[in-house]
Amino acid sequence: MLELELRNDVYRRPLATALDRLGLREGWRCADVGAGAGDVSVALAQVVGADGRVYAVDIDPATRDEVAAAAAEAGRAQVVALTQAGEELTLPEPVDLVFCRFLLLHVHEPLAVLRRMRAAVRPGGWVVAQEPITSAGRIDGRPFSHLDARDPDVGARLPALAREAGLDLVDAWAEAPAWAGPGPVADYLETVTEVSPGDDAVVLPPLVTVVARRPV
């Protein structure tokens, strides 16, 4: 299993599984769309190494400084920060992998973003998308309230959206971290909701992972 330096990321296991599934390795060109502070971008760059490159793409210009700082701290990571919306994704070169997570639930047109991601990879290249089914999460057995998002359950439609975008579906599954009491899952939930679950049992929203390829 590929080991990513994302120790505090409660959803790191499905990400590592996906990247291991497609054989991410040194020298790859990648794009992380909706990169935020760049944690995943830097983790990708540490795998692809000095001969690879990662484009950290986000609509918020302020994230450029955060990504640059994270890349500098990582040392050998080659990370290029780009300020773009997912619907306008345009990269300087075709890449081997385009990745997004917790992005499509916030955009106006998820299908348009997936089509842009498809266009950004080389023929035969990979698209990996991870989106939640928010309403399937549970706290003490009770359903989650919907997040402040345009489509908080977009994960339920993700495999079909990938096919509609013209991608060949290779693999897809859902995975949800669960816990009770103090720990990373409770900390994550408190960060997202600003409410601590205490000792209640928590099942975070399942994250649907789609691994797909651009047809050759």
Secondary structure, 3 states (H helix, E strand, C coil): CCCCCCCCCCCHHHHHHHHHHHCCCCCCEEEEECCCCCHHHHHHHHHHCCCCEEEEEECCCCHHHHHHHHHHHHCCCCEEEEECCHHHCCCCCCEEEEEEECCCCCCCCHHHHHHHHHHHEEEEEEEEEEEECHHHCEECCEECCCCCCCCCCHHHHHHHHHHHCCCEEEEEEEECCEEECCCHHHHHHHHHHCCCCCCCEEECCCEEEEEEECCC
